[in-house]
């Protein structure tokens, strides 16, 4: 039993998966924050493009 516990304590394969999960979560939060901040600018840009396309086809 002690052999199993010591082997389990030394196993770090799960730690890597958790680290990758935390990094992915951090990137997702950063993207959501940046896109939320820029949403007004993005909307204005798309409206400008829409207006130009309507004028070009008009």
KEBA-303338 format. One record per residue (C-alpha): x, z, y; residue in three letters; residue number from 1. Coordinates in Angstrom, 3 decimals. Layout:
x X, z Z, y Y, code Ala, pos NUM
...
***
This chain:
x 0.000, z 0.000, y 0.000, code Unk, pos 1
x 2.817, z 0.770, y 2.428, code Unk, pos 2
x 4.321, z -2.633, y 1.655, code Unk, pos 3
x 1.045, z -4.297, y 2.686, code Unk, pos 4
x 0.825, z -2.282, y 5.918, code Unk, pos 5
x 4.423, z -3.007, y 6.910, code Unk, pos 6
x 3.949, z -6.726, y 6.157, code Unk, pos 7
x 0.707, z -6.718, y 8.178, code Unk, pos 8
x 2.423, z -5.005, y 11.118, code Unk, pos 9
x 5.230, z -7.595, y 11.158, code Unk, pos 10
x 2.867, z -10.599, y 10.987, code Unk, pos 11
x 2.685, z -12.166, y 14.460, code Unk, pos 12
x 0.812, z -15.387, y 13.662, code Unk, pos 13
x -2.462, z -14.052, y 15.070, code Unk, pos 14
x -0.759, z -12.972, y 18.290, code Unk, pos 15
x 0.152, z -16.568, y 19.082, code Unk, pos 16
x -3.456, z -17.695, y 18.675, code Unk, pos 17
x -4.619, z -14.909, y 20.972, code Unk, pos 18
x -2.011, z -15.880, y 23.557, code Unk, pos 19
x -3.147, z -19.511, y 23.484, code Unk, pos 20
x -6.739, z -18.361, y 23.844, code Unk, pos 21
x -5.862, z -16.252, y 26.871, code Unk, pos 22
x -3.966, z -19.144, y 28.462, code Unk, pos 23
x -6.932, z -21.484, y 27.881, code Unk, pos 24
x -9.301, z -18.933, y 29.416, code Unk, pos 25
x -7.023, z -18.548, y 32.445, code Unk, pos 26
x -6.860, z -22.323, y 32.948, code Unk, pos 27
x -10.666, z -22.557, y 32.671, code Unk, pos 28
x -11.166, z -19.823, y 35.266, code Unk, pos 29
x -8.681, z -21.510, y 37.598, code Unk, pos 30
x -10.448, z -24.878, y 37.245, code Unk, pos 31
x -13.857, z -23.348, y 37.876, code Unk, pos 32
x -12.533, z -21.564, y 40.955, code Unk, pos 33
x -10.840, z -24.653, y 42.383, code Unk, pos 34
x -13.788, z -26.948, y 41.704, code Unk, pos 35
x -16.196, z -24.385, y 43.144, code Unk, pos 36
x -14.113, z -24.174, y 46.299, code Unk, pos 37
x -13.862, z -27.941, y 46.636, code Unk, pos 38
x -17.480, z -28.713, y 45.764, code Unk, pos 39
x -18.471, z -29.297, y 49.389, code Unk, pos 40
x -15.601, z -31.704, y 49.946, code Unk, pos 41
x -16.306, z -33.540, y 46.692, code Unk, pos 42
x -19.975, z -33.890, y 47.554, code Unk, pos 43
x -19.126, z -35.270, y 50.991, code Unk, pos 44
x -16.702, z -37.774, y 49.479, code Unk, pos 45
x -19.262, z -39.018, y 46.958, code Unk, pos 46
x -21.907, z -39.317, y 49.681, code Unk, pos 47
x -19.473, z -41.361, y 51.773, code Unk, pos 48
x -18.777, z -43.670, y 48.807, code Unk, pos 49
x -22.519, z -43.990, y 48.149, code Unk, pos 50
x -23.165, z -44.924, y 51.780, code Unk, pos 51
x -20.414, z -47.558, y 51.754, code Unk, pos 52
x -21.728, z -49.069, y 48.508, code Unk, pos 53
x -25.252, z -49.261, y 49.887, code Unk, pos 54
x -23.933, z -50.908, y 53.086, code Unk, pos 55
x -21.885, z -53.403, y 51.060, code Unk, pos 56
x -24.883, z -54.400, y 48.961, code Unk, pos 57
x -27.309, z -54.270, y 51.900, code Unk, pos 58
***
